[in-house]
Amino acid sequence: MMDGFKNIEIKNFRGIDHLKIEDFGRVNIFLGQNSSGKSSVLEAVNLSLNMSNPDMPQVINNIRARKSFSTFLDAKYLFHNLDMSNPPDLTLEQTDGTVRHLTLGMTYVFDELAEPKNEPIQQAGTIVYVNTLEITFSTTAQGEKQDYKSWLRINPAGIVVNRKIADNYLERLRGRVISADLTSDNTVWDLAELFKRNQKNIVLSTLKLFDARINSIEILNDDVYIGFDGMAEMLPSRMTGDGLRRYLSIAASAANPMMHIIMLDEIDNGLHYSAYKKLWEALFILAVGTNKQLFVTTHSKETLYSLSEMLEEHAEYRNELSLYTLEQTKLKGHQAYKYTYEGLSGACENDVEIRSMVK
C-alpha cells in the first residue's frame, strides 16, 4: 500500500477559509487561477508532515517568499486574513486510516521559559504582542488518540529563547517540497541515496527520456556530472542549462527511496514546453516504481495537453491520476472539482477550459 494521504480539510490557512479535498490518488494535480489556493494545499501537506518541528511555519514562509522573513510576526501570513485569533486548522487522513490534526497558534506567554498555557494575545490599542508560536497536534489510529505540542518562543529582541520539539513523537512519513525556484536543490543528496543502493539506473533511464544522448551520471567533488554521447568529458550539471537541471532535480527527488511524498509547485517552471510530456512520463514511472505520492500544481494549458497525450499512450497510468480545479466561489467559498483521465482527455479534445470554473 502506498504511504500517503487520502483526504485533507483546511481551515483558516493562508487565503483558504475552508476547503475539503477527497480521494487523493498517487499523482494529484491542482489547477486554478492565481490565489486559488494551489500552493497553499502543498504547504498544508508539508506542514502536516513536519508538525513536530516548531521552525516549520517559518520555513514554509521562507519557501513562499524565496527569502528569510525578517521578524517573528511574519508567521501571521499563515493565518487567514492575517487574523491571529483564528488559528489555522488542518485535518488529514492517511492511506492507512490514521488521522492527523493540527492547529497553529500565536500567543503571548509572560514567563519566557514556561510552557504555553493558552494565554490570550496581548494587545494595547492597535498593537498586538505575541512571543510564542505553538503547533498543537494529534494522531488517531485504530481509535487511539495521541496529543502533542511543539512551540517556539522569542524575547523582546527577537532572539529565540525556548524551542520545544514534541515529546515522544516520531514522524514516519517523509516529504520534499520542490519549489518553482531553481535555486533550491537537494539533487546531490537524492542521487547519493540512490547510488549507494545501486539504483543509479532509475534516474539515468528517466534522464534519457529528456535527452537520449545522456549516457552516464556521477557525483564528483560534491557536484553532479552528466555524460553525453560524443563528448569527451562529462559536464557539471550547472553547465547543462536550467531545463535539464530542473528536470534532474525533480526526477532525483521523486526517485529518492527515503521520500514518501513529493510536493512539486509549478511543474512547468523553467522547462521548455517540449519537455512537459517527457517529465510527466518520468513522474508517473517513478511514482509507481518507487511507490510514492505526488502533489503537483500547474496553471499551464500546454502542461495539461502534454499530460493528456502521455496518458493516451500509457493507459497503465490513467487510474493513478487525480486532477482537481480549485476555485473560490461566491456562494460556497473554496471548492475542489475533481477530474479523472476521461475528464481531462475530453476537455483537451474539445478545448474545454478546466483550469477555472469562472467564465
C-alpha positions in Angstrom: 0.0 0.0 0.0 1.2 3.5 -0.8 2.1 5.6 2.2 0.4 9.0 1.8 -2.9 10.8 2.3 -6.5 10.1 1.3 -8.2 13.4 2.3 -7.5 16.8 3.6 -9.6 19.5 5.2 -8.1 23.0 5.5 -9.5 25.8 7.7 -8.2 29.4 8.1 -4.9 28.7 6.3 -3.3 31.4 4.0 -6.1 32.5 1.6 -8.2 29.5 2.3 -11.2 29.9 4.7 -12.4 26.3 4.3 -11.6 23.6 1.8 -12.1 19.9 1.6 -10.3 17.7 -0.9 -11.1 14.0 -1.0 -10.0 10.8 -2.7 -6.4 11.6 -3.4 -4.6 9.3 -5.8 -1.0 8.6 -6.4 -0.4 11.6 -8.6 -2.5 14.6 -7.6 -2.6 17.7 -9.8 -4.1 21.0 -8.7 -5.3 23.6 -11.2 -6.7 27.1 -10.6 -6.4 30.8 -11.1 -3.8 32.8 -9.2 -4.6 32.9 -5.5 -6.9 29.9 -5.8 -5.0 28.0 -3.1 -2.9 25.6 -5.1 0.4 26.3 -3.4 -1.4 26.6 0.0 -2.6 23.0 -0.3 1.0 21.8 -0.8 2.1 23.9 2.1 -0.7 22.4 4.3 0.6 18.9 3.4 4.1 20.0 4.1 3.2 21.5 7.5 1.4 18.3 8.4 4.5 16.2 7.6 6.6 18.4 9.9 4.1 19.2 12.6 6.6 18.3 15.4 9.1 20.9 14.2 8.4 24.4 15.6 10.6 26.0 13.0 8.5 24.7 10.1 5.9 27.5 9.8 8.8 30.0 9.2 10.5 27.5 6.8 7.2 27.4 4.8 7.0 31.2 4.7 10.6 31.4 3.5 9.9 29.0 0.6 7.0 31.1 -0.4 8.9 34.4 -0.2 12.1 33.0 -1.7 13.9 34.5 1.2 14.0 34.5 5.0 11.3 36.6 6.7 12.6 39.3 8.9 10.5 39.1 12.0 8.7 36.6 14.2 5.4 38.3 13.3 5.8 37.3 9.7 4.2 33.9 10.8 0.9 35.8 10.7 0.9 35.3 6.9 -0.1 31.7 7.5 -3.3 32.9 9.1 -6.4 33.5 7.0 -6.9 37.3 6.6 -3.9 37.7 8.9 -6.2 37.1 11.9 -4.1 35.5 14.6 -7.1 34.9 16.8 -8.5 32.5 14.3 -6.0 29.6 14.2 -5.2 27.6 11.0 -6.7 24.1 11.4 -5.6 21.1 9.3 -7.0 17.5 9.3 -5.6 14.8 7.0 -6.5 11.2 6.7 -3.7 8.8 5.7 -4.0 5.9 3.4 -3.6 3.5 6.4 -6.6 5.2 8.1 -4.6 7.3 10.6 -6.0 10.8 11.1 -3.6 13.6 11.9 -4.9 17.0 13.1 -3.0 20.2 13.9 -3.7 23.8 14.8 -1.3 26.7 14.7 -1.5 29.5 17.2 0.4 32.6 18.2 0.2 33.8 21.8 1.9 35.8 24.5 3.5 34.0 27.4 4.6 36.1 30.4 7.3 33.7 31.6 9.8 33.1 28.7 10.8 29.7 29.9 7.3 28.4 30.8 5.2 26.0 28.8 2.4 27.7 26.9 -1.0 27.6 28.7 -3.2 29.2 26.1 -2.7 32.7 27.3 -4.6 35.3 25.3 -2.8 37.5 22.8 -1.8 40.7 24.5 -3.0 43.9 22.9 -2.6 47.6 23.6 -4.8 49.7 21.3 -4.0 48.5 17.8 -0.6 47.0 18.8 -0.6 43.2 19.2 2.1 41.4 21.3 2.9 37.8 20.7 6.1 35.9 21.6 5.1 32.2 21.2 4.3 30.1 18.1 2.5 26.9 19.0 1.7 23.8 17.0 -0.8 21.6 18.8 -1.4 18.3 17.0 -2.7 14.8 17.4 -2.8 11.4 15.7 -5.6 9.0 15.9 -5.1 5.4 14.8 -7.4 2.5 15.5 -9.5 4.6 17.8 -6.5 5.6 20.0 -5.7 9.4 20.1 -2.3 10.8 21.0 -1.9 14.5 21.7 1.3 16.5 21.2 2.6 20.1 21.3 5.6 21.9 20.0 6.5 25.6 20.2 8.9 28.4 19.5 9.4 31.5 21.7 11.3 34.7 21.3 12.3 37.5 23.7 11.7 41.2 23.1 14.9 41.4 21.0 13.6 38.8 18.6 16.0 36.1 19.8 14.7 32.5 20.2 14.8 31.7 24.0 12.8 28.5 24.1 12.2 25.9 21.4 10.3 22.6 22.1 10.0 19.7 19.7 7.1 17.5 20.7 8.0 14.7 23.1 7.6 11.1 22.1 6.5 11.8 18.5 8.3 10.1 15.6 7.3 11.1 12.1 7.0 8.0 9.8 6.3 9.9 6.6 9.0 12.0 4.9 8.3 14.6 2.2 10.0 17.0 0.0 8.8 20.3 -1.5 10.3 21.3 -4.9 9.5 24.9 -5.3 9.2 26.9 -8.5 12.6 28.5 -7.6 15.5 26.7 -9.3 18.0 27.8 -6.6 16.9 25.3 -4.0 18.4 21.9 -4.9 18.9 18.7 -3.0 20.0 16.8 -6.0 23.4 15.6 -4.7 21.8 14.1 -1.6 19.0 12.5 -3.5 21.3 10.9 -6.0 23.7 9.7 -3.3 20.8 7.8 -1.7 20.1 6.1 -5.0 23.7 5.4 -5.9 24.6 3.7 -2.6 21.6 1.4 -3.1 22.9 0.5 -6.6 19.8 2.2 -8.1 21.6 4.7 -10.5 19.8 3.3 -13.5 16.4 4.5 -12.1 17.4 8.2 -12.6 19.6 7.6 -15.6 16.7 6.0 -17.5 14.4 9.0 -16.8 17.2 11.4 -17.9 17.3 9.5 -21.2 13.6 10.4 -21.7 14.6 14.1 -21.5 17.7 13.7 -23.8 18.6 10.4 -25.5 22.2 11.5 -25.7 22.7 11.2 -21.9 24.8 8.1 -21.2 26.0 8.5 -17.6 25.6 10.4 -14.3 28.1 10.7 -11.4 28.7 12.6 -8.2 32.2 14.1 -8.3 33.6 16.6 -5.8 30.1 17.1 -4.3 28.7 18.1 -7.7 26.6 16.2 -10.3 28.3 15.4 -13.6 26.4 14.2 -16.7 27.9 12.4 -19.7 26.6 12.8 -23.3 27.3 10.7 -26.4 30.0 12.2 -28.5 31.5 14.3 -25.7 35.0 13.5 -24.4 34.3 14.8 -20.8 31.3 14.8 -18.5 29.7 18.1 -17.9 28.8 19.5 -14.4 25.0 19.8 -14.3 25.2 23.6 -13.7 26.6 23.8 -17.3 23.8 21.9 -18.9 21.0 24.5 -18.8 18.1 25.3 -16.5 15.8 22.9 -18.2 17.8 19.8 -17.6 18.8 20.9 -14.0 15.1 21.4 -13.2 14.2 18.1 -14.7 17.1 16.3 -12.9 16.1 17.9 -9.5 12.5 16.7 -9.9 13.5 13.2 -11.1 16.1 12.7 -8.3 13.6 13.8 -5.6 10.9 11.6 -7.0 13.2 8.6 -7.2 14.8 9.1 -3.7 13.9 6.0 -1.7 13.9 8.0 1.6 11.0 10.1 0.5 7.3 9.1 0.6 5.6 12.3 -0.6 6.8 14.8 -3.2 5.2 18.3 -3.5 6.0 20.0 -6.8 5.0 23.6 -7.2 4.6 25.0 -10.7 5.8 21.9 -12.6 6.2 23.9 -15.8 8.6 26.5 -14.4 12.0 26.5 -16.1 11.1 23.9 -18.7 10.5 24.3 -22.4 7.1 23.0 -23.4 8.7 20.2 -25.4 9.9 18.6 -22.2 6.4 18.5 -20.4 5.4 15.2 -21.9 8.7 13.6 -21.0 8.6 14.9 -17.5 5.0 13.6 -16.9 6.1 10.2 -18.1 9.1 10.2 -15.8 7.0 11.3 -12.8 4.4 8.5 -13.3 7.2 5.9 -13.8 8.9 7.0 -10.7 5.8 7.4 -8.6 4.6 3.9 -9.4 8.0 2.3 -9.5 9.1 3.7 -6.1 5.6 3.7 -4.5 5.4 7.5 -3.9 2.6 10.0 -3.7 2.9 13.3 -5.7 1.2 16.6 -5.2 1.7 18.9 -8.2 0.5 22.4 -9.1 0.3 24.0 -12.6 -1.6 26.7 -14.5 -0.2 25.9 -17.9 -2.6 24.7 -20.6 0.3 23.2 -22.6 1.3 21.1 -19.5 -2.2 19.7 -19.3 -2.3 18.8 -23.0 1.1 17.1 -22.6 -0.3 15.1 -19.7 -3.3 14.0 -21.7 -1.1 12.9 -24.6 1.2 11.0 -22.3 -1.7 9.2 -20.6 -3.3 8.4 -24.0 -0.1 6.5 -24.8 0.3 4.9 -21.4 -3.1 3.5 -20.3 -1.4 1.8 -17.3 -1.1 5.2 -15.5 -4.6 6.6 -16.0 -6.0 5.3 -12.8 -3.1 6.8 -10.8 -4.3 10.3 -11.7 -6.4 12.6 -9.6 -6.9 16.1 -11.1 -8.5 19.0 -9.2 -9.6 22.5 -10.1 -9.5 24.8 -7.1 -12.0 27.7 -7.1 -13.0 30.5 -4.8 -16.8 30.6 -5.4 -19.1 33.4 -4.3 -21.7 31.1 -2.6 -19.8 28.1 -1.3 -16.3 29.5 -0.7 -13.4 27.4 -1.7 -14.3 24.3 -3.7 -12.3 21.4 -5.3 -13.7 20.0 -8.5 -12.2 16.5 -9.4 -11.5 15.1 -12.8 -10.4 11.7 -13.9 -8.3 10.9 -17.0 -11.5 10.7 -19.1 -12.5 14.2 -17.9 -9.0 15.6 -18.8 -9.0 13.8 -22.1 -12.4 15.1 -23.1 -11.6 18.7 -22.0 -8.4 18.7 -24.1 -10.1 17.1 -27.1 -12.9 19.7 -27.1 -10.7 22.6 -25.9 -12.8 23.0 -22.7 -11.2 25.2 -20.1 -10.8 23.2 -16.8 -8.2 25.4 -15.1 -11.0 27.6 -13.7 -14.8 27.3 -13.3 -15.2 31.0 -13.5 -16.1 32.3 -17.0 
